[in-house]
């Protein structure tokens, strides 16, 4: 695994998705614990409901704050799926951002370390 760049250190690790605007909390953990994970230089994973996606992360800034932006691809149930998203470090050390499914739904999200 490639080492994460210094700018990415605030994001690296597993984040528990605790809230999404579009999907309720009962749906989030349908198949496995809902999470967003950042690993190494540009890898990551998102899982919630019946969706699992693999990220291609780019780190930068958004409105002066550290930001992780990512296209993703994976599956939703048995169907291929892809999209994009972004995340920043919010208040109280929480991760906040937005997740988009190509030609489908989108939702803001909140994550906590864990």
Residue, then its C-alpha position, 0 to 999 in steps of 0.5 A: x500500500x502506498x503511503x498517504x501524503x502529509x495533506x491526507x493524514x487528517x482523512x486516513x482511516x475508517x469513518x462510520x457513516x452516522x447520517x445521510x440526508x437521503x437514506x435513513x439510519x435503518x437503511x445505512x447498515x443493511x448489509x454491513x456497517x456503513x463506512x467511508x475509508x481512506x487508505x494510502x495515497x489515493x485508495x478508499x472504500x464506501x459502503x452503505x445499504x446495498x452499495x459498495x464502492x471503491x474510491x480513487x481519492x484526490x486530496x486538495x482544498x475546498x473553501x480553504x479547508x482540507x478536502x478529499x474528492x473522489x470518483x468511485x465505482x462498485x455495485x449496488x445490490x448486483x448492479x454496477x454503479x459509479x459516481x463521485x463525492x467529496x468530504x471535508x473535516x467538519x466541526x468536532x472532528x466529524x467528516x462531512x460531505x456529499x455523495x452522488x450516484x451517477x444518474x441517480x440519487x445523491x445525499x449529504x453525509x456525516x461520519x465519525x471516526x471509528 
